[in-house]
Amino acid sequence: MVETLDDSTEADENEMENEGMSGAYPADMVSKILHSKEFEEILHILVPEVVNRWAGGSVARKTVSRPIERHLLRSFTRSSGQSPSLLKDPVLTCGLLETISTSLDVLVKSLHEVAKTVEALPSGDKKEILGQMFSNMNGAETGAILTRAARIVNEIHKTDPLFFADHFKVPFEKWVEKVDFGEIKDFADNVGPDIMGLVKNMNDALWNYPAKPVLLATLIPGIVNLAIGIFQDIIARFNHFPPDLLTDVLLAMFRDLDGRNIGMFVNELSEFIRKSHTGSALIGDPSSPKFPDDLSRLLEEILNTIDVKLLWKGLDAVRDGRDSVNKVWLDLLKDQPDMVVEMLKRYPAALNAGISGMNRKVALIEALPEEEVAEVAEKGISALDLSDLADTINRVCMTANGIRKQKPDVITSMISQFTNSLDLFELEDTLKWVTKDVLDELKPVGRLIAPQIVIMLSEWLAPDENDNGYGEETEKALNALQARLLNREVQGEVRE
């Protein structure tokens, strides 16, 4: 019967090879598996073990089992001893791929049983089994598989760079054609409450044992520490490179970036934003774009739901936490004077960088034609709405006047608190040397500025036709200045 099976199998092999990849049937697959090289190797391991177990300690069974064993092995072994490999048959391989879902289910159940068996073993046996398993892993074969897969793709791309894109296009188009995105949208809208209910039920079940979610939370620091350790080790490996090689690697990464694509992305994003802004104006009411209306509705719902007192308590807690962090940081810096010194050394460099950046920006403007700069400046200045600035100043003054009217002492109390906290002797010494040093060095500049200030003040204090002469406050100012100038008594130098 086995020989008949063998003959029919060979015939079926030729027939399926002529039919192509789609000719794999369960019976054909079973026949091929039974006469494959891999199945023969499994039989040479299993048959002797099964026969020996059947024979046991019986001499009669052992005598009978030997010819049975030889007959079984000869029956499933080709006469040439060169049985085809199971995975080298393309028809059989494609057929096996079709049964992958069933195989995965069987595999999961098998792994579960294996895990239960290993779990029941003593600790020493577990270590021995796992050690042998890891030792027997063939990393070379895994690397070779990845290399061969990459080589296959590279070879295809040499002659057809868009091979996968072209062959994926048609099935994807059919997929898009058959998918009802309206149903998916309805599904997404309707599934929300169900998912929230599932999450709530899961949380209810989890929080029935409060220690478990607490233990889950304690995993986070370990994961963070692990991630930091991994990145630290990776960066440390790069730091073993010489500076020129490390820089070359980094620059190579930048050189591989496609600047044109980035520019096109910026263009498309800008157009997207512009069209969104234009569309908001088109679909909204006259002089009232749609986006602010929807944003106002959303923010109103948020603000109506927020517990204001609780919100500010939370913000106060955040501020206190930030202050605590700053205090701890500064307290630690007291014991690290070297770090403070280095920070002070670097501060001018940071300030210089800002000044240099501003200088380069002004240089760009300076390099432009004067007519264009003047025209742009004129348009920019004329576009400024200074009425809002003036209205802001008006409202600040009205608010300050209202505060002064309701609480006359609040400003004076604040100023008094400030002045009483000053060390006037130290302030006087500082002002003396600052004014002396600064005035001496800035005297050439002051000689240019001071006359203009005096002229400006004179113009401001001059009679005005709207006042029919001097205003009352102006008259007081001039009289006070005149009194000081006429009654001044110069005793030596003004400055020591």
QUIDAPE-V990887 format. One record per residue. N is the residue number from 0. RES is the residue in three letters. PHI is phi in radians with two decimals (* if undefined). BURIAL is I if it has 24 or more other ideal C-beta (glycine too) atoms within 12 Angstrom, else O. Layout:
((N | RES | PHI | BURIAL) (N | RES | PHI | BURIAL))
This chain:
((0 | MET | * | O) (1 | VAL | -1.16 | O) (2 | GLU | -1.13 | O) (3 | THR | -1.07 | O) (4 | LEU | -1.06 | O) (5 | ASP | -1.17 | O) (6 | ASP | -1.13 | O) (7 | SER | -1.13 | O) (8 | THR | -1.13 | I) (9 | GLU | -1.08 | O) (10 | ALA | -1.13 | O) (11 | ASP | -1.13 | I) (12 | GLU | -1.07 | I) (13 | ASN | -1.11 | O) (14 | GLU | -1.14 | O) (15 | MET | -1.23 | I) (16 | GLU | -1.15 | O) (17 | ASN | -1.29 | O) (18 | GLU | -1.31 | O) (19 | GLY | 1.74 | O) (20 | MET | -1.17 | O) (21 | SER | -1.51 | O) (22 | GLY | -1.70 | O) (23 | ALA | -1.50 | I) (24 | TYR | -2.12 | O) (25 | PRO | -0.94 | O) (26 | ALA | -1.10 | O) (27 | ASP | -1.10 | I) (28 | MET | -1.10 | I) (29 | VAL | -1.08 | O) (30 | SER | -1.07 | I) (31 | LYS | -1.13 | I) (32 | ILE | -1.09 | I) (33 | LEU | -1.13 | I) (34 | HIS | -2.00 | I) (35 | SER | -1.62 | I) (36 | LYS | -1.10 | I) (37 | GLU | -1.14 | O) (38 | PHE | -1.15 | I) (39 | GLU | -1.06 | I) (40 | GLU | -1.12 | O) (41 | ILE | -1.15 | O) (42 | LEU | -1.10 | I) (43 | HIS | -1.12 | O) (44 | ILE | -1.62 | O) (45 | LEU | -1.38 | O) (46 | VAL | -1.03 | I) (47 | PRO | -1.02 | O) (48 | GLU | -1.18 | O) (49 | VAL | -1.14 | O) (50 | VAL | -1.14 | I) (51 | ASN | -1.11 | O) (52 | ARG | -1.16 | O) (53 | TRP | -1.17 | O) (54 | ALA | -1.19 | O) (55 | GLY | 1.03 | O) (56 | GLY | -1.65 | O) (57 | SER | -1.39 | O) (58 | VAL | -1.20 | O) (59 | ALA | -1.14 | O) (60 | ARG | -1.13 | O) (61 | LYS | -1.08 | O) (62 | THR | -1.12 | O) (63 | VAL | -1.31 | O) (64 | SER | -1.22 | I) (65 | ARG | -1.12 | O) (66 | PRO | -1.15 | O) (67 | ILE | -1.12 | O) (68 | GLU | -1.07 | I) (69 | ARG | -1.13 | O) (70 | HIS | -1.16 | O) (71 | LEU | -1.09 | O) (72 | LEU | -1.16 | I) (73 | ARG | -1.19 | O) (74 | SER | -1.17 | O) (75 | PHE | -1.78 | I) (76 | THR | -2.09 | I) (77 | ARG | -1.16 | O) (78 | SER | -1.09 | O) (79 | SER | -1.36 | O) (80 | GLY | 1.31 | O) (81 | GLN | -2.08 | O) (82 | SER | -1.21 | I) (83 | PRO | -1.20 | I) (84 | SER | -1.27 | O) (85 | LEU | -1.08 | I) (86 | LEU | -1.53 | O) (87 | LYS | -1.59 | O) (88 | ASP | -1.56 | I) (89 | PRO | -1.10 | O) (90 | VAL | -1.14 | I) (91 | LEU | -1.17 | I) (92 | THR | -1.08 | O) (93 | CYS | -1.12 | O) (94 | GLY | -1.15 | I) (95 | LEU | -1.15 | I) (96 | LEU | -1.11 | O) (97 | GLU | -1.21 | O) (98 | THR | -1.72 | O) (99 | ILE | -1.17 | O) (100 | SER | -1.12 | O) (101 | THR | -1.14 | O) (102 | SER | -1.12 | O) (103 | LEU | -1.12 | O) (104 | ASP | -1.09 | O) (105 | VAL | -1.11 | O) (106 | LEU | -1.11 | O) (107 | VAL | -1.09 | O) (108 | LYS | -1.12 | O) (109 | SER | -1.13 | O) (110 | LEU | -1.10 | O) (111 | HIS | -1.09 | O) (112 | GLU | -1.14 | O) (113 | VAL | -1.08 | O) (114 | ALA | -1.09 | O) (115 | LYS | -1.10 | O) (116 | THR | -1.15 | O) (117 | VAL | -1.15 | O) (118 | GLU | -1.08 | O) (119 | ALA | -1.39 | O) (120 | LEU | -1.33 | O) (121 | PRO | -1.09 | O) (122 | SER | -1.03 | O) (123 | GLY | -1.10 | O) (124 | ASP | -1.15 | O) (125 | LYS | -1.04 | O) (126 | LYS | -1.09 | O) (127 | GLU | -1.14 | O) (128 | ILE | -1.13 | O) (129 | LEU | -1.13 | O) (130 | GLY | -1.09 | O) (131 | GLN | -1.13 | O) (132 | MET | -1.09 | O) (133 | PHE | -1.21 | O) (134 | SER | -1.18 | O) (135 | ASN | -1.48 | O) (136 | MET | -1.13 | O) (137 | ASN | -1.72 | O) (138 | GLY | -1.15 | O) (139 | ALA | -1.10 | O) (140 | GLU | -1.14 | O) (141 | THR | -1.08 | O) (142 | GLY | -1.11 | O) (143 | ALA | -1.16 | O) (144 | ILE | -1.08 | O) (145 | LEU | -1.08 | O) (146 | THR | -1.11 | O) (147 | ARG | -1.15 | O) (148 | ALA | -1.08 | O) (149 | ALA | -1.10 | O) (150 | ARG | -1.15 | O) (151 | ILE | -1.09 | O) (152 | VAL | -1.12 | O) (153 | ASN | -1.09 | O) (154 | GLU | -1.13 | O) (155 | ILE | -1.15 | O) (156 | HIS | -1.20 | O) (157 | LYS | -1.12 | O) (158 | THR | -1.72 | O) (159 | ASP | -2.54 | O) (160 | PRO | -1.09 | O) (161 | LEU | -1.87 | O) (162 | PHE | -1.01 | O) (163 | PHE | -1.20 | O) (164 | ALA | -1.11 | O) (165 | ASP | -1.17 | O) (166 | HIS | -1.36 | O) (167 | PHE | -1.50 | O) (168 | LYS | -1.08 | O) (169 | VAL | -1.10 | O) (170 | PRO | -1.10 | O) (171 | PHE | -1.20 | O) (172 | GLU | -1.08 | O) (173 | LYS | -1.14 | O) (174 | TRP | -1.11 | O) (175 | VAL | -1.10 | O) (176 | GLU | -1.10 | O) (177 | LYS | -1.47 | O) (178 | VAL | -1.38 | O) (179 | ASP | -1.63 | O) (180 | PHE | -1.20 | O) (181 | GLY | -1.13 | O) (182 | GLU | -1.12 | O) (183 | ILE | -1.13 | O) (184 | LYS | -1.09 | O) (185 | ASP | -1.08 | O) (186 | PHE | -1.06 | O) (187 | ALA | -1.11 | O) (188 | ASP | -1.25 | O) (189 | ASN | -1.51 | O) (190 | VAL | -1.42 | O) (191 | GLY | -0.95 | O) (192 | PRO | -1.05 | O) (193 | ASP | -1.15 | O) (194 | ILE | -1.14 | O) (195 | MET | -1.07 | O) (196 | GLY | -1.13 | O) (197 | LEU | -1.11 | O) (198 | VAL | -1.08 | O) (199 | LYS | -1.10 | O) (200 | ASN | -1.11 | O) (201 | MET | -1.11 | O) (202 | ASN | -1.14 | O) (203 | ASP | -1.05 | O) (204 | ALA | -1.16 | O) (205 | LEU | -1.21 | O) (206 | TRP | -1.43 | O) (207 | ASN | -1.17 | O) (208 | TYR | -2.19 | O) (209 | PRO | -0.96 | O) (210 | ALA | -1.14 | O) (211 | LYS | -1.21 | O) (212 | PRO | -1.11 | O) (213 | VAL | -1.11 | O) (214 | LEU | -1.13 | O) (215 | LEU | -1.08 | O) (216 | ALA | -1.11 | O) (217 | THR | -1.24 | O) (218 | LEU | -1.28 | O) (219 | ILE | -1.05 | O) (220 | PRO | -1.02 | O) (221 | GLY | -1.12 | O) (222 | ILE | -1.15 | O) (223 | VAL | -1.09 | O) (224 | ASN | -1.06 | O) (225 | LEU | -1.11 | O) (226 | ALA | -1.08 | O) (227 | ILE | -1.10 | O) (228 | GLY | -1.09 | O) (229 | ILE | -1.12 | O) (230 | PHE | -1.16 | O) (231 | GLN | -1.08 | O) (232 | ASP | -1.17 | O) (233 | ILE | -1.13 | O) (234 | ILE | -1.12 | O) (235 | ALA | -1.09 | O) (236 | ARG | -1.11 | O) (237 | PHE | -1.16 | O) (238 | ASN | -1.21 | O) (239 | HIS | -1.32 | O) (240 | PHE | -1.24 | O) (241 | PRO | -1.12 | O) (242 | PRO | -0.99 | O) (243 | ASP | -1.17 | O) (244 | LEU | -1.21 | O) (245 | LEU | -1.08 | O) (246 | THR | -1.13 | O) (247 | ASP | -1.10 | O) (248 | VAL | -1.11 | O) (249 | LEU | -1.12 | O) (250 | LEU | -1.18 | O) (251 | ALA | -1.08 | O) (252 | MET | -1.11 | O) (253 | PHE | -1.18 | O) (254 | ARG | -1.14 | O) (255 | ASP | -1.36 | O) (256 | LEU | -1.22 | O) (257 | ASP | -1.65 | O) (258 | GLY | -1.12 | O) (259 | ARG | -1.12 | O) (260 | ASN | -1.10 | O) (261 | ILE | -1.10 | O) (262 | GLY | -1.10 | O) (263 | MET | -1.13 | O) (264 | PHE | -1.09 | O) (265 | VAL | -1.09 | O) (266 | ASN | -1.07 | O) (267 | GLU | -1.13 | O) (268 | LEU | -1.13 | O) (269 | SER | -1.11 | O) (270 | GLU | -1.13 | O) (271 | PHE | -1.07 | O) (272 | ILE | -1.16 | O) (273 | ARG | -1.08 | O) (274 | LYS | -1.16 | O) (275 | SER | -1.09 | O) (276 | HIS | -1.16 | O) (277 | THR | -1.14 | O) (278 | GLY | -1.09 | O) (279 | SER | -1.07 | O) (280 | ALA | -1.28 | O) (281 | LEU | -1.27 | O) (282 | ILE | -1.56 | O) (283 | GLY | -1.56 | O) (284 | ASP | -1.28 | O) (285 | PRO | -0.96 | O) (286 | SER | 1.03 | O) (287 | SER | -2.49 | O) (288 | PRO | -1.03 | O) (289 | LYS | -1.28 | O) (290 | PHE | -1.03 | O) (291 | PRO | -1.05 | O) (292 | ASP | -1.11 | O) (293 | ASP | -1.15 | O) (294 | LEU | -1.12 | O) (295 | SER | -1.09 | O) (296 | ARG | -1.08 | O) (297 | LEU | -1.11 | O) (298 | LEU | -1.14 | O) (299 | GLU | -1.12 | O) (300 | GLU | -1.09 | O) (301 | ILE | -1.13 | O) (302 | LEU | -1.17 | O) (303 | ASN | -1.21 | O) (304 | THR | -1.58 | O) (305 | ILE | -1.22 | O) (306 | ASP | -1.45 | O) (307 | VAL | -1.06 | O) (308 | LYS | -1.08 | O) (309 | LEU | -1.14 | O) (310 | LEU | -1.05 | O) (311 | TRP | -1.25 | O) (312 | LYS | -1.11 | O) (313 | GLY | -1.12 | O) (314 | LEU | -1.12 | O) (315 | ASP | -1.10 | O) (316 | ALA | -1.15 | O) (317 | VAL | -1.11 | O) (318 | ARG | -1.09 | O) (319 | ASP | -1.10 | O) (320 | GLY | -1.13 | O) (321 | ARG | -1.11 | O) (322 | ASP | -1.11 | O) (323 | SER | -1.14 | O) (324 | VAL | -1.11 | O) (325 | ASN | -1.09 | O) (326 | LYS | -1.12 | O) (327 | VAL | -1.08 | O) (328 | TRP | -1.09 | O) (329 | LEU | -1.18 | O) (330 | ASP | -1.11 | O) (331 | LEU | -1.21 | O) (332 | LEU | -1.16 | O) (333 | LYS | -1.06 | O) (334 | ASP | -1.62 | O) (335 | GLN | -2.21 | O) (336 | PRO | -1.09 | O) (337 | ASP | -1.09 | O) (338 | MET | -1.16 | O) (339 | VAL | -1.09 | O) (340 | VAL | -1.08 | O) (341 | GLU | -1.15 | O) (342 | MET | -1.10 | O) (343 | LEU | -1.14 | O) (344 | LYS | -1.14 | O) (345 | ARG | -1.40 | O) (346 | TYR | -1.06 | O) (347 | PRO | -1.04 | O) (348 | ALA | -1.11 | O) (349 | ALA | -1.13 | O) (350 | LEU | -1.14 | O) (351 | ASN | -1.10 | O) (352 | ALA | -1.11 | O) (353 | GLY | -1.14 | O) (354 | ILE | -1.12 | O) (355 | SER | -1.10 | O) (356 | GLY | -1.10 | O) (357 | MET | -1.11 | O) (358 | ASN | -1.10 | O) (359 | ARG | -1.17 | O) (360 | LYS | -1.14 | O) (361 | VAL | -1.13 | O) (362 | ALA | -1.11 | O) (363 | LEU | -1.08 | O) (364 | ILE | -1.17 | O) (365 | GLU | -1.11 | O) (366 | ALA | -1.29 | O) (367 | LEU | -1.31 | O) (368 | PRO | -1.06 | O) (369 | GLU | -1.06 | O) (370 | GLU | -1.12 | O) (371 | GLU | -1.15 | O) (372 | VAL | -1.09 | O) (373 | ALA | -1.12 | O) (374 | GLU | -1.14 | O) (375 | VAL | -1.12 | O) (376 | ALA | -1.09 | O) (377 | GLU | -1.09 | O) (378 | LYS | -1.13 | O) (379 | GLY | -1.16 | O) (380 | ILE | -1.18 | O) (381 | SER | -1.18 | O) (382 | ALA | -1.40 | O) (383 | LEU | -1.18 | O) (384 | ASP | -1.77 | O) (385 | LEU | -1.32 | O) (386 | SER | -1.13 | O) (387 | ASP | -1.14 | O) (388 | LEU | -1.11 | O) (389 | ALA | -1.11 | O) (390 | ASP | -1.13 | O) (391 | THR | -1.10 | O) (392 | ILE | -1.10 | O) (393 | ASN | -1.04 | O) (394 | ARG | -1.19 | O) (395 | VAL | -1.09 | O) (396 | CYS | -1.14 | O) (397 | MET | -1.10 | O) (398 | THR | -1.13 | O) (399 | ALA | -1.10 | O) (400 | ASN | -1.13 | O) (401 | GLY | -1.13 | O) (402 | ILE | -1.11 | O) (403 | ARG | -1.10 | O) (404 | LYS | -1.22 | O) (405 | GLN | -1.41 | O) (406 | LYS | -2.25 | O) (407 | PRO | -1.06 | O) (408 | ASP | -1.65 | O) (409 | VAL | -1.17 | O) (410 | ILE | -1.24 | O) (411 | THR | -1.10 | O) (412 | SER | -1.13 | O) (413 | MET | -1.14 | O) (414 | ILE | -1.17 | O) (415 | SER | -1.08 | O) (416 | GLN | -1.08 | O) (417 | PHE | -1.19 | O) (418 | THR | -1.17 | O) (419 | ASN | -1.18 | O) (420 | SER | -1.50 | O) (421 | LEU | -1.36 | O) (422 | ASP | -1.58 | O) (423 | LEU | -1.14 | O) (424 | PHE | -1.19 | O) (425 | GLU | -1.14 | O) (426 | LEU | -1.10 | O) (427 | GLU | -1.11 | O) (428 | ASP | -1.05 | O) (429 | THR | -1.11 | O) (430 | LEU | -1.12 | O) (431 | LYS | -1.11 | O) (432 | TRP | -1.30 | O) (433 | VAL | -1.16 | O) (434 | THR | -1.10 | O) (435 | LYS | -1.13 | O) (436 | ASP | -1.15 | O) (437 | VAL | -1.19 | O) (438 | LEU | -1.12 | O) (439 | ASP | -1.10 | O) (440 | GLU | -1.34 | O) (441 | LEU | -1.66 | O) (442 | LYS | -0.99 | O) (443 | PRO | -1.05 | O) (444 | VAL | -1.26 | O) (445 | GLY | -1.07 | O) (446 | ARG | -1.14 | O) (447 | LEU | -1.49 | O) (448 | ILE | -1.45 | O) (449 | ALA | -1.01 | O) (450 | PRO | -1.02 | O) (451 | GLN | -1.17 | O) (452 | ILE | -1.16 | O) (453 | VAL | -1.10 | O) (454 | ILE | -1.10 | O) (455 | MET | -1.11 | O) (456 | LEU | -1.13 | O) (457 | SER | -1.10 | O) (458 | GLU | -1.13 | O) (459 | TRP | -1.15 | O) (460 | LEU | -1.59 | I) (461 | ALA | -1.22 | O) (462 | PRO | -1.01 | O) (463 | ASP | -2.18 | O) (464 | GLU | -1.09 | O) (465 | ASN | -1.24 | O) (466 | ASP | -1.65 | O) (467 | ASN | 0.96 | O) (468 | GLY | 2.16 | O) (469 | TYR | -1.43 | O) (470 | GLY | -1.27 | O) (471 | GLU | -1.09 | O) (472 | GLU | -1.19 | O) (473 | THR | -1.12 | O) (474 | GLU | -1.06 | O) (475 | LYS | -1.08 | O) (476 | ALA | -1.12 | O) (477 | LEU | -1.16 | O) (478 | ASN | -1.09 | O) (479 | ALA | -1.13 | O) (480 | LEU | -1.16 | O) (481 | GLN | -1.10 | O) (482 | ALA | -1.08 | O) (483 | ARG | -1.21 | O) (484 | LEU | -1.24 | O) (485 | LEU | -1.34 | O) (486 | ASN | -1.80 | O) (487 | ARG | -1.19 | O) (488 | GLU | -2.19 | O) (489 | VAL | -1.52 | O) (490 | GLN | -2.09 | O) (491 | GLY | 1.30 | O) (492 | GLU | -1.37 | O) (493 | VAL | -1.16 | O) (494 | ARG | -2.04 | O) (495 | GLU | -1.34 | O))
